[in-house]
Amino acid sequence: MAPAKKEKINGVSFVAARDSINDVHINPVLNLNANYAAIMPFGFIRDLKHPDIIYNTDRQWFGETRKGAKQYIETLKKNISKLW
């Protein structure tokens, strides 16, 4: 059995923005020949005595929310797959 081919990972950290993303945001990632992107939704705690994680609120930027992370993932996946 032949050894598995190892794919080189060219990854970026894609920081959340206020709004949804489009080609303007994706093209720089493609220009780097990135084939992976880390999407980082945001959560926080208000009080160490009550460390409940607060996330997915109306006061967060779109890219920090569950809906935003999903849109980023779907858009990046669609566009990055064009390269590979």
C-alpha positions in Angstrom: 0.0 0.0 0.0 1.4 3.4 -1.0 1.8 6.0 1.7 -0.9 8.7 1.9 0.0 11.8 0.0 0.5 14.7 2.5 -1.2 17.9 1.4 0.5 21.1 2.3 -1.6 23.3 4.5 -1.5 27.0 3.6 -3.7 28.4 6.3 -4.9 31.8 7.4 -6.8 33.2 10.4 -9.9 34.9 9.0 -10.9 37.6 11.5 -14.6 38.4 12.0 -15.9 41.6 10.4 -19.0 43.7 11.0 -20.8 42.4 7.9 -21.1 39.4 5.6 -18.1 38.6 3.3 -17.9 38.6 -0.5 -15.2 38.4 -3.2 -13.6 41.6 -1.9 -12.7 39.8 1.3 -12.0 36.4 -0.3 -9.6 37.5 -3.1 -6.7 38.4 -0.8 -7.1 34.9 0.8 -7.0 33.3 -2.7 -4.0 35.5 -3.7 -2.1 33.9 -0.8 -3.0 30.4 -2.2 -4.6 29.6 1.1 -6.4 26.3 1.2 -7.5 26.5 4.8 -9.0 29.3 6.9 -9.6 29.4 10.6 -12.9 31.0 11.5 -13.2 32.4 15.0 -16.6 33.3 16.4 -16.3 35.3 19.6 -17.6 34.6 23.1 -16.9 36.3 26.4 -17.6 36.2 30.1 -18.8 39.2 32.2 -17.8 38.0 35.6 -15.3 35.4 36.8 -17.7 34.4 39.6 -20.3 33.4 37.0 -18.2 32.2 34.0 -21.1 31.7 31.6 -19.9 32.2 28.0 -21.9 34.9 26.3 -22.0 34.5 22.5 -24.3 35.0 19.5 -25.8 38.2 20.7 -27.3 41.2 18.8 -24.4 43.4 19.9 -21.7 41.4 18.3 -20.3 41.8 14.8 -21.9 39.6 12.2 -18.7 37.5 11.8 -18.6 36.8 15.5 -22.0 35.2 15.5 -23.1 31.7 14.6 -24.9 32.9 11.5 -21.8 34.9 10.5 -19.4 32.1 11.0 -21.6 29.8 8.9 -21.7 32.4 6.1 -17.9 32.8 6.2 -17.3 29.1 6.1 -19.7 28.5 3.2 -18.3 31.4 1.2 -14.7 30.6 1.8 -15.2 26.9 1.1 -16.9 27.6 -2.2 -14.2 30.0 -3.3 -11.1 28.1 -2.0 -12.4 24.9 -3.7 -12.0 26.7 -7.0 -8.2 26.8 -6.5 -7.9 23.1 -5.6 
